[in-house]
Amino acid sequence: MPVAVRVIPCLDVDAGRVVKGINFEGLRDAGDPVELAHRYDTAGADELTFLDVTASSGNRETTFDVVRRTAEEVFIPLTVGGGVRGVAEVDRLLRHGADKASINTAAVARPDVIDEITRHFGSQVLVLSVDARRTRPGSAPTASGFEVTTHGGRQGTGIDAIAWAHEAAERGVGEILLNSIDADGTKDGFDLELIRRVRAAVKVPIIASGGAGEPAHFPPAVAAGADAVLAASIFHWGPDNMMQQVKDAIREAGFLVR
């Protein structure tokens, strides 16, 4: 029996406020995370993802108080990322009400941390966030043409994004949050090639992120291999019934949706 597609609003948080930009730059205020979380829960979101977008680049911890207050307001799974460096941060997030933790920069720096976290808590707790972009002129080429970035998309690594997703899945991550830095905030649609390439490389669920601008953009991402679709701008500044519009579009394309 096919698994229903999940629709997930993303709360990108900086200094306790939800923000959104284009290609991870030019961030502008989108509201209070607790208020938005409550609104999306009421609107029918299947899960929420909370990302402290400057935690790694600022070398500081995720805002645990905001996580706690958000968890108190929602009754759907909450994934939290940003500044997660190991078992201790995951444990603290879970104690503050998160259901899953997302890791990116720390895992790239030391892949063994994936094994440590999944061994301690189980694969279902850990989401690998892959901020991928096409390799740029003058940078070292990768086999797939996509490279991993870290620190909120600010630093290229030269690591092949497809190979990294495969390695992380083999190490035991429960899901991959696949965000296209090139498409992020553009509202031009998901990077379907990137989704297809990662889908062919891993068996774990893929959450597609980056580029959604209208409900019609979501079904192609699912067709390309996404098990869940994540977006921010379309929900933050769209009409109140945007969640329903997105789910209707996915359902009308022939996919099972919650």
C-alpha positions, 0 to 999 in steps of 0.5 A: 500500500502506498504511503501518503505524501506529507506536506510540511511547512518550514519555519526558518528561524533567526534570532527567535523570528521566522525569516525567509529569503532567496537562495538563503540570502536577503532574509526578511521577517515572516512572523513569530514561530509559535504563532505560525506553528499553531496556524499551520497545525490548525490548517492541516500540516502533517509535520513541521520543520524548524530550522535555526538558519544561522545556528551553525554559521554563528557557532551557537546552539539552537534556540531551545526555548522557542523549540519548547514553546513551539512544541507546546502549541502543536500536536504533529511531529516537529523536526528541529535543526540548526547547530546540532553537533551530536548526541547531546544536542539531539537529547536536549532537543527531544527533551524540549519537545522535538520528535526528530533532529536534523543535522547538516554541517556537523555531519559533513565535518564528521560523518561518524556523528550519524552513526553515534546519533542513530545508535543512541536514539534510532534512525527514526530520530535523525534527518540529514539535511542536504543543502545542495547546489549545482557546482559553480564555475571555477569550483571543483567539479563533482561526479553528479554536478551537485555539491553539498553546502554548509552553514546555511548554504554559505559555504561550498564543500566540494563534496558530491551531494548525491554520493553524500546522500547515499553514504548518509543513508547507508550510515542509518539516517531515517530521512533526507531533507533535500534542499536546493540552494539554487531553487530556494525562495525563487518560487520557480518550482522544485529542482526535479533533476536533483530529486530524481538523482537522490531518489535513485541513490537512496531508499530512505524517505526524501523530503523535497525542499526549495522553490515551491511557488504555487500548488502546481509545483508540488505534484511534479516533486512527488512524481520525481521521487519525493515522499514529502514536500516542504515549503516556506514562502508559499505558506507564510505569505499565501492565502489561509487555505494554501495548505488545502490547495497544495494537498488538493493539487497532489491528490488530483495528480493521483497521489495519496495525501494525508 
